[in-house]
Structure formats: C-alpha cells, structure tokens
Amino acid sequence: MSSNFRISRAFKNAKRICFNADSKYVLFSDSHRGDNGFADDFAHNRNMFKHALEYYYNNDFTYIELGDGDELWENRNFSKIFKANKHIYLWLKKFHDNNRLHFIWGNHDMKYKNPTAIRKNLHYYYDSVTNSKKELLIGATFSEAIVLEDENSGKKIFLLHGHQADWFNYVFWRFSSFLVKVLWKPLQILGFSDPTSPAQNFKERIKVEQKLEKWIQENNNQMMITGHTHRPRFPDKNEIPFFNDGSCVHPRSITGIEIENNEICLIKWHIITLKNGTLQIKRTLLEGPENLKHYMN
C-alpha cells in the first residue's frame, strides 16, 4: 500500500466540517503530552499551552488537534499522563462541552483508532479530591482526517497528521512504539535522538514532505495542513498549498495555525522577559494573515 493510496483514502473518508467567514479555528499538533518525567518534551511548554487554550476558548475558537496529542508510545499508563496534565484536559473539556473540539489521530496516539481506547482513557477521570469518577470527554471521537469545506464555494482544506506519508511510522507503528518504549525513551534521557522520527531526522523529514507535496500536486493543488514533522510551513501564494502547524514541543515555544475571517496565519506562543524581570507568555504572528482564496482550488 503506497503513501499516495493512504493519503487518498484518508481524504475520501475524512470527517466533513462546513465553515464560513464567521468560523474561527486554531490548529495545534504534536503536543506529545507525557507524564512529566525526564523524557516528557511537553513538560516545559505545559503552562504556555494551557494559556493558549484559555485564550482561544475565551475568543470563541474551535480547537482542532492534528494528531500526537497524547504520548501513548512512551507511556503505557494514561492515568499518569492525565495527572501531569489535568488542567489541560479540563480546558479541552470546556471546548468539548461547547461542541468546539475535534481530534485527529497521529502515529503516537494511533490507539485512538479504537473507540475502546478512547472510552478507557478519555470518557472519565478519577477525582482524588472528591474520591469519585467524573465525566471528561464523553462522546469524543478521533478521525484520520478532517476536511473543512467552505459552505459557499465548496472548496476544501484537507487536515491530517501526515504520517500517512511515513511508511515506517504508519505501517509499522506498533513496532515503532515498541522501540520507543524499550529503547529510545531511556536513550532520550541520555541525549540520544530517535532516528525513526522525521522530527529528529532531516532526511526522513524531507522525504515525508516531498510525498505530501506530490499528492497535493496530483490532486489539483488541494490545500493541505499537517503536523508530524514538527517543522512549521507557510507557503507563499504561488507555491504548493502545503502548510504545517509545527509542534507544541519546540524548546522554547509552541506553534500553530489560526483560521479566522477567511484568513490563515502561522502563530507562535513563547515566553518573553519584561524590563522589570517578570516573565510573560506572548502570542506572536509569524506568517500571514493571508486570504484562504489564494490557496484553495
């Protein structure tokens, strides 16, 4: 099965969501929410991410997570992930309760293809304060892909994680998960990088991006937004309409994509130091905004 077939199948079977000029979306991916241990790359950005979620919730955005939200390769026990990130999940619950939350599964949370795994991890949580089980994300679903469709023009934006173009992390994801658990997680603590990850392997990253770009060109320049490689991408108007929201595990920032007023932009949340020595979380515009009409065919 070729990457082209996997991507085309994901597009065909994608969850469809209509949007218009009043719609507001924020897209993040690759949080890799972990257990706050030594190998948890999300730990240093956790509070920054929570602040961003609060901002988007209060400003009426719909949150779409493009895969690898939960780090289920390195962590067998989800309860430890939840305990380390409880405040994050409670903000996700706010989005969910207002029908403003959509999930795509990636390779690191590919277990969520199975509704049983979703129910086990995300429907309820144990509240140690009240010594009771409470509702979390009951009814939450995960899709392989999402298509945002303009309700006026019918033009589409194709959202997926992107590992469909990475045969090792798609076809052999169970084996990759095993390697991460037993080999690369311990070595990561010592400073070694996982060579199977396109986020840490330049050559693999280029191969994945080239396959995704090829699919776009062969499908009438269909606009696409992915994650997976952790490298933010925002093309010029005359380039292939291939976007990447980056990741939430950059060393000192998180990056994402916003869609608002029929415009798209790439943003960064990071920490700055004020003159009085206090730290402040700041949202910075990296690219755009550009009108979606320049990219949607």
Disulfide bonds with the S-S distance in Angstrom:
none
